[in-house]
Amino acid sequence: MESLDAQNGLPDSDSPDLHLTQATPDECIKIWTGTSASWRDSLTDSVYLQEQLYLTTVPLAKNNGMTTWILVEKDSPPNNRRILCSCESFLKRSLMSDNDGQVEEVIVHGIASVFCPLEYRRRGYAARHMTELAKVLRCWQSDQARVAGSVLYSDIGKNFYAKFGWKPNVTNWHLEFQSKSLPRSSLAHELSEDDLGELCERDEAIIRAAMATPADKVKKLITILPDLDHMLWHIGKENFATERLFGKRPRAKGAIAGPPGGQVWAIWTHRYYEHPNVATSGNVLYILRLVVQGDDHFSKNSLRTEEQSRQADFLIAVLQRAQAEAAEWRLKYVKLWEPSPWVQTVIKKSSINYRIVEREEDSIASGLWYDENDGHEATPMWINNEHYAWC
């Protein structure tokens, strides 16, 4: 007996006639047109299409960094086929290390924008799409490095993607601060876009040294490198939105405080989910990456006690700069993903009001990990699960 889908002219989700392939430029426009109502944020439909096209030209996405995948019928011609489900993947430079401190350069693919058109939902196409994607990404762009796995940030809870191998990270939480107009502390100075390249290089050197430190209690560590391409992708999205909302771009891309060796810096991005004139808007200044020299997440802060006290002042100054930046740009919150225990302690002892948010439904960082024998790797410890890696 034919299935109801077959009677309606749609293939079964388990049909051998379906496959995963790459979208053409015209098909990308079709996808963006369909996703606009869900993901346009504060933009109009037409401007959202312009933004999506622009974001294919910025770092992380350009030069084949981003791939758009579609589930379609094999025999249907490009630009004239039903797109049953779609998503994007981003190549992310990453590091993996073992408990002996042996570091390997690897690739992690970041999966974004999983979308099934309304008329094709509840037919199993999203499940088939993710099943095929897990297979394809295993070797995708592996000419550049071994593919260690892929990550996604689920906005539909923790269960759906877990069925196909993307298990929720052990932790998914952040600190949330209210924006606040504050006098500018002389301890912290704003960062411009031109400052970011050198800071990202320094950050990477710190991370490499930490990953090379033997860790007896952990078999494998994984981290997505917070390189300049990641920052510029977020900033590209920020610049596009703010130019259209305000006619200008934010000058400050972060803040820094302290002398070399004991510095604290944050790189951030402005995100407008709704127009700032909307009273109930939940617009956010996301801290993409927070760096505290001497504090590497693996152990206690390595600076001497008196230096730590001074560094705590630098940290608070940087966070207050973030609050003031959010207020100036009409953002409601500042969000900081998973800071280190030392940072948590400093914030707890400070006068800054905050709340801890455990994410259960949205932005659930989830990973699927491969071993070197085409099987699934035991889940490594994910270091630096911060907002810069979100896509």
N, C-alpha and C positions, 0 to 999 in steps of 0.2 A: 504494500500500500504506500502510495506517495505521501510524503510529509506535507503538512499544511504550507510550509515555506515553498516546497517544490510546486505545489498547486498555484501558489502566488507568483511563480517565476523566480523565486529566490533559491539559491543553493543551500543545502544543509551545511551547517558549520563544520562538519567533519568530512565534507566532500573533498576528494582528491583534485577536484578542478579549481580549488582555491590555492593561492600562494601569496607570499609576502614579497613585495618588490618596492622599488623606489618610485616616488611620485615625480611627474614632470612639472616644470614651472607652472603650466596652466592648471594642473591638478592641485598644486599648492595653493593657488588663488581660490580654487573651489573649496579646499579644506578651510582656509582662513575665513571665507565667507560664512561657512557653516559654524565655525567656532566663535564668531564675533560676539554673539549674544552672551556667551558664557565667559569670555576672557578679554573683552575689550577694555575693562577697567573704566577709567574716566573718559575714554575716547569715544568718538562717534564710530559708526560702522566703517565709513569710508576712510577715516583717519587710522583706524585699527589696521586696515589692509595696508596702508602706507607704512605703518610701524613694522608689521610683520615682514614686509619686503626689505625695509631698512635693516632689520635685525639679522638678515642673512648676510649682510656685508660687514658686520662688526667682528672683532676678535672673538674667538671660541667657535663662531659659526662659519666664518668665511674659510676659503681654501679647503673645502670638504670637511671642516670640523663638525658641521651639522648635516645629518642625513634625515630625509623625510621618508618614512615607511608607510606602505598602504597594503591592506588586505583586499585582493581583487580576484576576479575570475581569470584564469590563465589565458583563455582564448579571446578575452575582450581587448580591443585595441587601446593603446594609451590615449588619454584625453576623451575617450568615449566609453568609459567603464565605470561601473558602480564602485564607489569607495566605501567598503563595508566597515572599515575601521582604519585609523591612522595614528601615527605618533612621530616624534622626532628623537634622534639620538645625537649626543654630543661627545666627541672624543675628549677625554680628560686625562692629562698627564698625572700619574700617580706613583706612589712608592709602596712596596710591600717588604716587610722584614720578618725574619724568624727570631726565635728566642736567643740565638747566638749573635744577633745584630747584623746578619747578612742582609744587605739591602738590594732589592731588585727594582729596576725601572719597569713599570707596567702601565697598561691602559685600563681605565675604568670608563665604561660608556654610561653617560647620564641620559636617562629616558625622560621625555617630557611630552606634554600635550597629547596624552592618550585620549582619543575621541571616537565615539561611535555615533553616527547620525541617529536622530530620534527614530526614524522609520526603520532602522535596522537593529534596534536594541531588543534585548531579551530573546535573542535567537542564537546566542553562543558565539557570535563573531568576535567580540572582545577577547573571550577566552582563547579562541583559535589564534587570534592575532598575537597575544602574549606568548602562547606556546611556540609559535613559529619564530617570534622575535628572540626568545631565549636561545634557540638553536643558531639563528643567523649571527647574533652578536658575539657568539663564542669565538669566531674567527675574523670578525669584521675589523678591518684596518690592522690586522695582526702583523703586517709587514713592518710596522713601526715599533712594536713591542708586544710582549705576551699580553693577551687580554685576561686580566685577573677577575673581571666580573662586571656587573652593571648595577646601577642604583636608580631609584626613582623616589618621588616624594608624593605619596598617595594622599588624595583629598577625599577618598571614600572609605576611610578607616583602615584597619590593619589586616583584614581577612582576605579580600578578593585577590590581591596580587600575591599573597603568601601561597595561594594554591598553585601558583605557577613557578615558585622558587624564590620570589622576592620577599624575604623574611624581614619583618620590622626590626630596626636596630634596637639594641637593648634599651637605649634611652632615646626619648624624643621629647625634649622640654626646652623652655627658654625663660629668661627673665624679661619682664615687661615693666617699662618706666613710662610715666606720663611725660609728655612734652612740657617744657617749663621755660619761661623767659628768665634768664639769669644773667648777671654781669659776667663779662668774659674774664676768666682767670688768667693771670699772667703766666701761670705754669704751663698752659697748653696753647699750642699754636695750630692753626688750621693747615690741612694738607691740600695742595692743589693736585690736579690730574698729573702734572709733570713730576710730582714727587713720588708717584706710586711705583714706578718701575724699579727704582733702587731699593725701596722698602720691600717689595715682593722678592727681590733677589736675596736680600738679607734674611727675610723670613724663611725662604726655602733652605738656605744654608743651616739655619737653626733647626729646622725640621729634619733635614738629612742627618745631622749630628745626633739628634734625639732618636731617630729610627735605628741608627747604628749602635745604640747602646743595648747590650744584652738585657733581656727581660725574662727572668726565670719563670714567672707566673703566667706568661702569655705565649702561646705557640706561634701565632701570626698576628702582625699588625698591618693595617692598611690605612693609607691617607691619600686623599685627593689633594694635589698640590694647589695652594692658594696663589696661583701665578697671576701675572698681569692680565692675561687674556680673560680670566674669570672676572676680574674687577671691571675691565672695560666692557664686557658684555652687559653686566648690570648697569654700569654707568651709561652705556649707549641707550638702554631702555629708559633710564631716568632722564637723560638729556632730551630724548624725543618727546616725552610727556610734558616736561616742564616748559619746553619752548612753546608748546601749544597751549598750555594752561596759563602761563605767566609771561610769555614772550622773552624769557631769559633762562639761563642754566644756573644751577647752584655752583658757586665758586668752590666751596669747601667740599672735598671728597672724603674728609676724615679729620682727625686731630692727633697730635703727637705731643708728648711731654717727657722731660727728663734728659739726662746726659747719656751718651753712647755707653752701652753696657748695662744700663738700668732703665732703658726707655720703655715707654708704653705708647702704643699707637693703635688707632682704630680706623678702619676704612669702612665707609658706609654708603648707602644708597637711599634715595627718596622714592617711595612707592605710593602711587595714588590709585587706590581701588575705586574711588568715586571722586567726583568733582569736589574740591575743597569747600565749596559753598554749601554742600550738603551737611546739615547739622549732625547727622548720625554717622558720618563717614568714619571708617576705621583705618585711615591712611597711616602709613608706618615709615619711620626711618629705621631701616634694618642695618645693624652693624654686621657687615659682611665678614670681617675678620678682626679679631682683637689679639694683639701681640704684647706679651709682657716678657721682656728679656729676663732670662734666669728662671722662668716658670714655663716648663715644657709639657705640662699635663701628666707626665709620667711619675713625677716625684714632687716633693715639696720645693718651694722656691729656694733656689740655690744661693741667693744673695744673703749677706750678713744681716743680722736683725736690724741694725740701725739703717742699713740701706733699704730693707724692706719697708720700714716705716715711711721713709721718704718716697719710695715707689708707690706706696698706697695713696699718698697725696696726688701723685701723678695720675694714677688710675682714676681717682674720683674727678680730677680736673678734666680728663678726657671724656668721661661719661657725662659730666655736666655740660661740656661743649656739645655733645650729641643731643642732650635734652633741649638746649638753647637753639640748636640748628633746626630741630624738629618744630619748635614753636615758631621760629621765624618763617619757616616754609609751610606752615599750617598743616602739620602732621600731628596726629593725635598721640601716637605712641613711639617709643624707642624699644626695639626688641633685640635681645642679645642671646644667641643660641649657645647653650651648653658651655658656659665659662668654666675654667679650672676651679678646683677646690680652693686655691689661694684667693682667686678673684672673688669667689662667692663669700669667703670669710670677710674680705675687706669691705665688700658691699654691705654685708649684714651688719658690720660695726659702724657703718657710715650713717649719715643723716638722710641719704637718698631713699625715697619711698619706692618700693617695687613689689611685684608679686611674681610668684613662680607659676608657670602655666605648663601643665602636662598635656601634650598634644595627643588626642585620641582619634580624631577624625581627619584632620588636615595636616599637610606637610609632614606626613609620616615617612621619615627616612628609612628606606628598605633596600636590602642588597641581595643579589644573587651572585655567588662566588664560584669560580671554576678552579679545579686543580690542574696540574700539568699533564694529566692523563685523560682529559676530556670528560672527567666526572665533575661532581660538585664538591667544592672545597668546604671544609668545616668553617663556620662563620668566624672570620678574623675580628679582632678588636678594631673598630673604626675610630681612628684618631682625627680630631678636628672636624667633628660633625657640626659645622658652622654654616651660616647662610650663604656664603660665597659659592658653595658647591650646589646649591639649589638650582634647578632649571625647570 
